[in-house]
Amino acid sequence: MLGTSRFYRPARRTTTMPFADIQGIKTRYELLGEGPPLLLLAPVGFDDPISRRWADRVWRGFRPLEALAAHFRVIVYDRRETGGSGGCIEPLDWTLYARHAEGLLEHLGVEKAFLLGGCVGCSVALALAAQFPERCRALLLHWPVGGYHWLSRGRANFDRHIAFAREHGLERVAELAKRSRVFWNDPDAGPWSSILASDPAFAKAFVRQDLEWYLQVVAQSRDNLFNNTLPAGATCEQLLAMNVPAFIMPGNDPLHTTSCAQVLRELVPQATLASLKPSQQNAVTIAHWIHESTGVAPAAARSGIAA
């Protein structure tokens, strides 16, 4: 359990500022509630924006936006290339995602925050802890991704987009993206589909770029993000050197393997693996895990809840 620390500063009155320029990327974000800062990192492939649909997916009924604002100052945002945020055609990697998240904390004047990630959000949390440990009060990793099926599906999605773009050209990619918007579920549209659908200027520049150069960028992104079966987001060396407490809630499906959570427990020096089986995980027990791990919720919120 973690208590309060000198890095906690009571939040100002809650405000909503929908967009910020983070490293030249238009970034959609929201602030909810009062309390210690908690950066919420979205689940579900590479597509999920700020969304209340999260409750029906890897969160197993838990509604983080509603449940956590009573005790935390929740910072939630659309990752670059996702939802209402922009992006850039460049080789994607976990460090870019970490820098984007760290830039948002810098923009908000947040020294140090709890990081709560679900699914691929765990990978961004790990990358942030590896690159910017001074920003991380603790990691809360719910259903981290990794393993053979995660590797295989991720690489296959990028390969499918490469094949589609090579056969049909970038104009067809842009046309498809306007209808699809979702790369993880419709790989033909590509990892920049969300921006192609929402930003006409970006789409116009996209179709004019050199196809072969673009395909090289996509292939490099694939190799950067999906290069082994280990938990995604940080190397073994980075995990072993990680000086940030990590609380891990394991999953149990092909993309969120229990073994992936166990690898994190074995490699991260200050890791604690939750004892809850997925069948025991629900809105109440997940909330209890978050409050108990951070130690910042009122005692009344923690009492009487059995894991």
PESUL-V568594 format. One record per residue. N is the residue number from 1. RES is the residue in one letter. NEAR is the number of other ideal C-beta (glycine too) atoms within 12 Angstrom. D_FIRST is the distance of its C-alpha to the first C-alpha in Angstrom with 2 decimals. Layout:
# PESUL-V568594
{{N:RES:NEAR:D_FIRST} {N:RES:NEAR:D_FIRST}}
This chain:
# PESUL-V568594
{{1:M:18:0.00} {2:L:28:3.79} {3:G:17:6.62} {4:T:18:10.16} {5:S:19:12.33} {6:R:10:16.04} {7:F:21:16.16} {8:Y:25:15.64} {9:R:19:19.12} {10:P:15:20.04} {11:A:25:21.90} {12:R:16:25.61} {13:R:10:27.29} {14:T:19:26.57} {15:T:16:29.33} {16:T:18:30.42} {17:M:19:32.02} {18:P:19:32.97} {19:F:21:33.99} {20:A:29:33.45} {21:D:19:35.19} {22:I:30:32.64} {23:Q:24:34.51} {24:G:16:37.60} {25:I:33:35.97} {26:K:30:36.08} {27:T:37:32.56} {28:R:35:31.86} {29:Y:40:28.62} {30:E:32:27.37} {31:L:36:25.01} {32:L:31:23.68} {33:G:30:21.93} {34:E:23:20.37} {35:G:30:17.03} {36:P:37:14.88} {37:P:40:16.66} {38:L:44:15.75} {39:L:46:18.32} {40:L:48:19.27} {41:L:50:21.09} {42:A:47:23.75} {43:P:43:24.33} {44:V:33:27.73} {45:G:35:29.78} {46:F:47:30.96} {47:D:36:32.24} {48:D:39:29.86} {49:P:34:30.03} {50:I:31:28.30} {51:S:27:28.83} {52:R:20:28.05} {53:R:19:29.33} {54:W:35:25.89} {55:A:24:25.14} {56:D:16:27.88} {57:R:30:26.85} {58:V:37:23.78} {59:W:41:21.48} {60:R:33:23.22} {61:G:19:23.97} {62:F:33:20.84} {63:R:27:22.15} {64:P:43:19.70} {65:L:27:22.23} {66:E:22:22.78} {67:A:32:19.44} {68:L:37:17.20} {69:A:24:19.72} {70:A:25:19.09} {71:H:30:15.69} {72:F:41:15.97} {73:R:34:18.95} {74:V:38:19.50} {75:I:46:21.68} {76:V:45:23.55} {77:Y:42:26.54} {78:D:39:29.16} {79:R:50:28.93} {80:R:40:32.15} {81:E:45:34.85} {82:T:43:33.25} {83:G:34:34.06} {84:G:29:35.28} {85:S:41:34.38} {86:G:33:36.95} {87:G:38:37.06} {88:C:27:39.37} {89:I:31:41.37} {90:E:25:39.89} {91:P:23:38.24} {92:L:36:34.78} {93:D:30:31.82} {94:W:38:28.04} {95:T:26:28.43} {96:L:31:30.44} {97:Y:46:27.79} {98:A:36:25.19} {99:R:30:27.68} {100:H:42:28.38} {101:A:47:24.76} {102:E:35:24.39} {103:G:30:27.72} {104:L:43:26.57} {105:L:36:23.62} {106:E:24:26.26} {107:H:22:28.66} {108:L:31:26.27} {109:G:17:25.40} {110:V:34:21.67} {111:E:20:20.43} {112:K:31:17.00} {113:A:46:15.38} {114:F:47:12.73} {115:L:49:14.87} {116:L:49:15.14} {117:G:52:17.95} {118:G:41:19.92} {119:C:39:22.66} {120:V:43:24.33} {121:G:45:21.85} {122:C:47:19.47} {123:S:48:22.29} {124:V:49:22.56} {125:A:54:18.86} {126:L:47:19.39} {127:A:42:22.60} {128:L:46:21.14} {129:A:45:18.50} {130:A:39:21.43} {131:Q:30:23.83} {132:F:35:21.90} {133:P:29:18.60} {134:E:19:18.96} {135:R:33:18.56} {136:C:42:15.20} {137:R:40:11.90} {138:A:42:10.26} {139:L:48:12.10} {140:L:47:11.83} {141:L:55:14.89} {142:H:45:16.66} {143:W:44:19.78} {144:P:51:20.44} {145:V:48:24.17} {146:G:45:26.24} {147:G:32:28.79} {148:Y:20:32.56} {149:H:21:33.02} {150:W:37:30.90} {151:L:27:32.94} {152:S:19:36.17} {153:R:30:35.76} {154:G:36:34.68} {155:R:26:37.63} {156:A:20:39.98} {157:N:33:39.17} {158:F:35:40.02} {159:D:24:43.09} {160:R:27:44.29} {161:H:38:44.14} {162:I:30:46.00} {163:A:19:48.69} {164:F:30:49.07} {165:A:40:49.35} {166:R:22:51.80} {167:E:15:53.98} {168:H:20:53.95} {169:G:21:53.18} {170:L:34:50.81} {171:E:19:52.63} {172:R:24:51.94} {173:V:41:48.27} {174:A:35:48.14} {175:E:23:50.04} {176:L:29:47.75} {177:A:37:44.60} {178:K:26:45.95} {179:R:16:46.04} {180:S:27:42.92} {181:R:30:40.19} {182:V:29:37.80} {183:F:42:37.79} {184:W:35:35.48} {185:N:18:37.67} {186:D:26:40.92} {187:P:32:40.90} {188:D:31:44.51} {189:A:37:43.47} {190:G:48:41.33} {191:P:51:38.04} {192:W:43:39.60} {193:S:40:40.86} {194:S:37:38.78} {195:I:40:40.30} {196:L:37:43.73} {197:A:32:43.64} {198:S:26:42.67} {199:D:26:44.21} {200:P:15:48.01} {201:A:14:48.25} {202:F:28:45.67} {203:A:29:47.54} {204:K:15:50.84} {205:A:20:49.68} {206:F:35:48.01} {207:V:26:51.29} {208:R:17:53.18} {209:Q:26:51.14} {210:D:16:52.43} {211:L:23:51.52} {212:E:15:51.29} {213:W:17:49.01} {214:Y:30:46.76} {215:L:28:46.63} {216:Q:20:45.63} {217:V:31:42.70} {218:V:37:41.60} {219:A:25:41.98} {220:Q:23:39.98} {221:S:36:37.17} {222:R:32:37.20} {223:D:21:37.07} {224:N:28:34.28} {225:L:37:31.95} {226:F:36:32.99} {227:N:21:33.88} {228:N:23:32.14} {229:T:23:30.22} {230:L:32:26.86} {231:P:49:23.92} {232:A:44:25.36} {233:G:49:24.36} {234:A:40:24.09} {235:T:23:26.10} {236:C:21:25.11} {237:E:11:25.61} {238:Q:30:23.33} {239:L:35:20.54} {240:L:19:21.02} {241:A:18:20.96} {242:M:33:17.91} {243:N:20:15.73} {244:V:36:13.01} {245:P:29:9.62} {246:A:45:10.68} {247:F:41:9.56} {248:I:42:12.96} {249:M:47:14.78} {250:P:38:18.22} {251:G:40:21.57} {252:N:24:24.82} {253:D:23:27.84} {254:P:20:30.05} {255:L:34:28.37} {256:H:42:24.72} {257:T:28:25.00} {258:T:27:22.58} {259:S:26:23.74} {260:C:41:22.65} {261:A:37:18.98} {262:Q:23:19.55} {263:V:32:21.19} {264:L:49:18.22} {265:R:26:16.03} {266:E:19:18.91} {267:L:30:19.57} {268:V:38:16.46} {269:P:19:15.33} {270:Q:26:11.56} {271:A:33:11.63} {272:T:25:10.02} {273:L:27:12.64} {274:A:33:12.26} {275:S:18:14.74} {276:L:31:16.39} {277:K:18:19.94} {278:P:24:21.51} {279:S:11:23.61} {280:Q:19:20.62} {281:Q:30:19.28} {282:N:24:20.49} {283:A:22:19.84} {284:V:23:18.00} {285:T:28:15.74} {286:I:36:14.95} {287:A:36:14.14} {288:H:29:11.85} {289:W:37:10.04} {290:I:45:9.87} {291:H:35:8.83} {292:E:30:6.08} {293:S:37:4.82} {294:T:36:5.86} {295:G:26:5.45} {296:V:35:9.13} {297:A:30:11.15} {298:P:14:13.39} {299:A:13:12.92} {300:A:11:16.10} {301:A:23:14.85} {302:R:24:12.31} {303:S:12:14.79} {304:G:10:17.38} {305:I:21:16.06} {306:A:12:16.46} {307:A:21:15.27}}
